[in-house]
Amino acid sequence: MGEFTQDQQKFVSENPFVGVATTLRDDGSPHSTVVWVDASDGISFNTARGRAKERHVARDPRVSLMVVDPENTHRWVAVSGRAELVDEGADDQIDRLAKKYLGKDTYPWRSPTERRVTVKITPEQVDSTGFEG
């Protein structure tokens, strides 16, 4: 299992840097999208039930997620592994992420018909640069 270190966790949790999550389509081709990243309990991102990311993970749990410092592109962390879809706490998570990324207490684009879900990644491979020493 890959190790998501404390320095990497701090980098992700303390900075409002977006990530690029890659899931696999039905035909096996990669599907990459920008996501808000949570590192408060491992590493995860949030989406809604029925969206491509959720459908892809439900069918094939292999996921990768990369977060790059926009001010120093030589400082980044990439996590690859298997994801699980977790409903419990997903609404609270999207509100925490809205605070981190927008400075708002609640997620402003919430739809009464959508169900939020956390995509929690169990790291199998962690790569990074800019965390030495």
C-alpha positions as CSV (number, residue, x, y, z in Angstrom):
1,M,0.0,0.0,0.0
2,G,1.3,3.5,-0.8
3,E,1.9,5.9,2.0
4,F,0.2,9.3,2.0
5,T,2.6,11.1,4.4
6,Q,1.9,13.8,6.9
7,D,3.7,16.4,4.8
8,Q,1.6,15.4,1.8
9,Q,-1.6,15.4,3.8
10,K,-0.8,18.9,5.2
11,F,0.0,20.2,1.7
12,V,-3.5,19.0,0.5
13,S,-5.5,19.9,3.6
14,E,-4.0,23.4,4.2
15,N,-4.1,24.7,0.6
16,P,-7.1,25.3,-1.6
17,F,-5.4,23.6,-4.6
18,V,-7.8,21.8,-6.8
19,G,-7.0,18.2,-7.9
20,V,-7.5,16.3,-11.1
21,A,-9.3,13.1,-10.6
22,T,-9.0,10.4,-13.2
23,T,-11.5,7.5,-13.4
24,L,-12.1,4.9,-16.1
25,R,-14.9,5.0,-18.6
26,D,-16.7,1.8,-19.7
27,D,-14.3,1.4,-22.6
28,G,-11.3,1.7,-20.3
29,S,-10.3,5.1,-21.5
30,P,-9.4,7.8,-18.8
31,H,-11.8,10.5,-17.7
32,S,-10.2,13.4,-15.9
33,T,-12.0,16.2,-14.1
34,V,-11.1,19.0,-11.7
35,V,-12.2,18.3,-8.1
36,W,-12.0,19.8,-4.7
37,V,-9.8,17.6,-2.5
38,D,-10.3,16.7,1.2
39,A,-7.4,15.3,3.2
40,S,-9.0,15.5,6.7
41,D,-9.4,11.7,6.8
42,G,-7.1,10.1,4.2
43,I,-7.7,11.5,0.8
44,S,-11.0,12.0,-1.0
45,F,-13.2,14.1,-3.1
46,N,-16.9,14.7,-3.4
47,T,-19.4,14.3,-6.2
48,A,-23.0,13.6,-6.7
49,R,-24.7,10.3,-7.4
50,G,-25.4,9.8,-11.1
51,R,-22.4,11.8,-12.3
52,A,-19.7,10.3,-14.5
53,K,-17.1,10.0,-11.7
54,E,-19.6,8.2,-9.4
55,R,-20.7,5.8,-12.2
56,H,-17.2,5.0,-13.2
57,V,-16.0,4.3,-9.6
58,A,-19.1,2.1,-9.0
59,R,-18.1,0.0,-12.0
60,D,-14.3,0.1,-11.6
61,P,-12.8,1.5,-8.4
62,R,-9.4,2.4,-9.8
63,V,-8.8,6.1,-9.4
64,S,-5.9,8.5,-9.6
65,L,-5.8,12.0,-8.1
66,M,-3.2,14.7,-8.6
67,V,-2.8,18.0,-6.8
68,V,-0.3,20.6,-8.0
69,D,0.7,23.8,-6.3
70,P,-0.2,26.5,-8.9
71,E,2.6,28.8,-7.6
72,N,5.3,26.0,-7.8
73,T,4.4,23.3,-10.3
74,H,7.5,21.4,-9.1
75,R,5.5,20.7,-5.9
76,W,2.8,18.1,-6.3
77,V,1.4,14.9,-5.0
78,A,-0.3,12.1,-7.0
79,V,-2.3,9.3,-5.4
80,S,-3.4,6.2,-7.2
81,G,-5.5,3.4,-5.7
82,R,-9.0,2.0,-5.3
83,A,-11.9,4.1,-4.2
84,E,-15.1,3.5,-2.3
85,L,-18.2,5.5,-2.5
86,V,-19.4,6.7,0.9
87,D,-22.7,8.4,1.4
88,E,-22.4,9.1,5.2
89,G,-21.0,12.5,5.8
90,A,-20.9,13.5,2.2
91,D,-23.2,16.5,2.7
92,D,-21.1,17.8,5.5
93,Q,-17.9,17.2,3.4
94,I,-19.2,19.3,0.5
95,D,-19.9,22.2,2.9
96,R,-16.4,21.9,4.4
97,L,-15.0,22.0,0.9
98,A,-17.1,25.0,0.0
99,K,-15.5,26.7,3.1
100,K,-12.0,25.7,2.0
101,Y,-12.4,26.6,-1.7
102,L,-15.0,29.4,-1.7
103,G,-14.9,30.8,1.9
104,K,-18.7,29.9,2.1
105,D,-20.3,28.0,5.0
106,T,-22.5,25.9,2.7
107,Y,-22.1,24.6,-0.8
108,P,-23.9,27.2,-2.9
109,W,-24.9,25.0,-5.9
110,R,-26.7,22.3,-3.9
111,S,-29.7,20.9,-5.7
112,P,-32.5,19.5,-3.6
113,T,-32.6,16.4,-5.9
114,E,-29.0,15.5,-5.8
115,R,-27.3,13.1,-3.4
116,R,-23.7,13.9,-2.5
117,V,-21.2,11.1,-2.2
118,T,-17.6,11.0,-1.0
119,V,-15.0,9.2,-3.2
120,K,-12.5,7.9,-0.6
121,I,-9.3,6.6,-2.0
122,T,-7.2,3.9,-0.5
123,P,-3.7,4.7,-1.8
124,E,-1.8,2.0,-3.5
125,Q,0.8,4.3,-5.1
126,V,1.8,7.8,-4.0
127,D,4.2,9.9,-6.0
128,S,5.3,13.4,-5.3
129,T,8.0,16.0,-5.6
130,G,8.8,19.1,-3.5
131,F,8.5,17.3,-0.2
132,E,12.1,16.3,0.3
133,G,13.9,17.5,3.4
